[in-house]
Amino acid sequence: MIAKRVYLIFISILATIFPAIAQHILYTELPTQDQLPTAPIYRAFQDKEGYMWYGTGGGGLCRDDGYSIKIFRSDFKTPDLLESNWITCITGDNQYRIWFGTKRGLYLLDKKDYQIRLFGDKEIEHWSIDAILIATDGTI
């Protein structure tokens, strides 16, 4: 019974503290939100040129320049582009390439020609890639 009272007091204190903190959170919608293939964005990355890259759950990889969104995904126009449109991680390197992991492989997008290729050998080709780290010396 005492534990229940302590729990209720704790909840009451939290309820009074967090609304005050929550009032200081600023939320704005992306100006290009309506151009995204799916609403939820699971990963975000800003490259050296200032582009925002979004990883969606099933909608593919998206590049946002502030005015429009370019979508990279497998669909009826490009059925073999990606094995999975679920983007799990995104990063960039010093050679203006975007590395991104999916639930079915690791991919490399070259920003010179925006060509995407599957990276890796047959062993990791179908793995879910959950994180990518690029060291300062360029090692992946």
N, C-alpha and C positions, 0 to 999 in steps of 0.2 A: 504494500500500500504506500509506503514511504517512497519507494522507487518510482511509483506512478506519479506522485505529486511532484517529485524532482523533475521527472520527464516533462510534465505539463508546464512547470515553471520555465524550464529550459526552452521549450517550444514558444512560450509567450515572449521570452526575451528575444529570441531569434526573429519572431514576427514583428517586433517593434524596431529591431536594428536594421534588418534587410530592406524594408520598404524605403527607408531613408537613403540607403546606399543605392538602391535600384533607381532612384530618381535622378541620379547623376549619369546614368548610362545613356549614351546617344546612339540612336538607331536610325539609319537612313537606308533606303532601298537603292540598289545600284541603278544608275540611269539606263543601263542596257539590260536590266533584269528580264524584260519581256522577250529578249532575243535568245535567252538560254534554252537549251533543249529540255532541261529538267530544272525545277526550282531549287532543289537542295544542292549546295556546293560543299563538297567534302574536303577538298584541298585547294589551297591558293598559293600562288608564287608570283612575285614581281621580278621580272628580269632586268638586266642592266640598261635596257632601252626604255624601261618604264611600262612595258606591256604587263598586264595582269593575265595570268594563266589560271584557269579554274579546272579542277578535276571534279567531275560529277559522278553520281552513282547510276551508271547506265546510259548517260548522255554523251560520254566521251570527254575529250580534252577541248577546252575553249580558250581562245585568245581574245582578250578585250583591250581595245585601243582607246577606250573612252567614248567612242562613237558607235562602233559596231562590234559584233562578236563573230569570229571565225570559228567554226566547229570542225573538229577532226574526230571522226568516228566511223565505224562500220555501219553502213545502211544499204539500201537498195542501189545507190549510185556507186558506192565503194565497199562492196561486201567483204573484201579480204584485207582491208586496211589494218584493223585491230582484231585480235582474237576475242578481246573483252572490252566493252565500252565503259567498264567500271574502273575509274582512275583511282589508284591507291596512294600515289605520291608523285611529286613534281620537284625538279630542281634544274638549274642551269649551270653550264660550265663556261670557261674563259674563251671558248671557240664559238660562241653564239649558237650553242645547241641546247635544246631542251630535252632532258631525260625524264621519262615518266614510267611509272610502274602501273600495271593493271593486275586484275585478278588472274590473268593468264599471260604473263610475260613482261619483259622490260623492253621499252622502245626508246628510240632516239629520233628527234625531229631536228633537222638541219634548217636553221632560219635563213640560209642563203637561197634555198629553193623550196622550202617547206615540204620536203620529202620526208616520209616517216619510214623507218625500217626497224625490224625486230632485232634486238641486240642480244648476243649471247650464244651459247652453244646449245645443242639438243638437250642437255641435262637440265638447264633452267628455263627452257623455252616455254613451258606450261606452268611454271611456278607462280604463285601469288607473290608479287614484289611489294612489300609493305614499307620499305624505306630505302632511300638512296642517299649516300653521302659522298660529296666530292671534296677531297682534301685540297689544301692550298697548292700542292704540287700537281694537281690535275688527276690524281689517282681516284678511280671510282670505287 
